[in-house]
Amino acid sequence: MLDWIGWTATALFAGSYLFKQPVTLRKIQAGAALLWVVYGLAIHAMPVVAANVIVASMAAVSTLRRG
C-alpha cells in the first residue's frame, strides 16, 4: 500500500508537466506533494515530509496569487 502512494505521487508530479496551463500544473504538483507528505509520514521520513510541505505550500500560494 505504501508503494502505491509513492508511485501515484511520482506519476502525478511527472504528469503535471504535460499540462499547458500554469495553474493546472501547480495544482497537480501541490496534490502530488501532499501525497508525498502522506508517504513520508507513513515511512517516518521527515526530510520527505518537510520538503514536500514546502513544495505543496509554494504551489498553493503561487496558484492563489496568480489565479
N, C-alpha and C positions, 0 to 999 in steps of 0.2 A: 504494500500500500504506500509506503513512504517513497519508494522509487517512482511510483505513478505521479505523485505530487511534483517531484523534481523534474521528471521528464515533461510533464504538462507545462510547468513554468518555463522550461527551456524552449519548448515548441512555441508557446505564446510570445515570448520575448523575441525569438528569431523571426517569427511570422509578423510581428509588428512592423518590421521594415518593409513589408510588401504593401502597406497602406500609403496612399499618396497624401492624405490629409494629415497634417502635423498633430491636430487634436486627437484624431483616432489613434495615431501611433503612440502618443503619450498616454492615452487612457489604457491601451493594451499593455504598454510597458508597466504602468502602475499596477495593473491587475496581476501581471506576471511577477512583479516584485513582491506583491503581497503573498502570492503562492510560495515564493522563495522564503519569505518570513515564516510561514507556517512550516515549511520543510525544515528550516534552520532550527526552529523551536523543537520540532519533533526529534531531531537528531542531536539536540543540545549543542549546536554550533553557533555561538553568539556572534562571531565575525560575520557569518552569513546573514544573521538576523539584522545586525547593525547596518551593514552595507545596503541591504535591501529596504530597510525602513527609510534610509536616506534617499535611495533611488525612487521609491514609491512617493515619498513626500515631495521631492523635486518635480516629479512628473505631474502629481496632482496640483501643486501650486502653479506650475507653468501652464497647465491646462486651464485652470480657473482664471488666471491673469490674461491669457491670450484668447480664451474662448474657443 
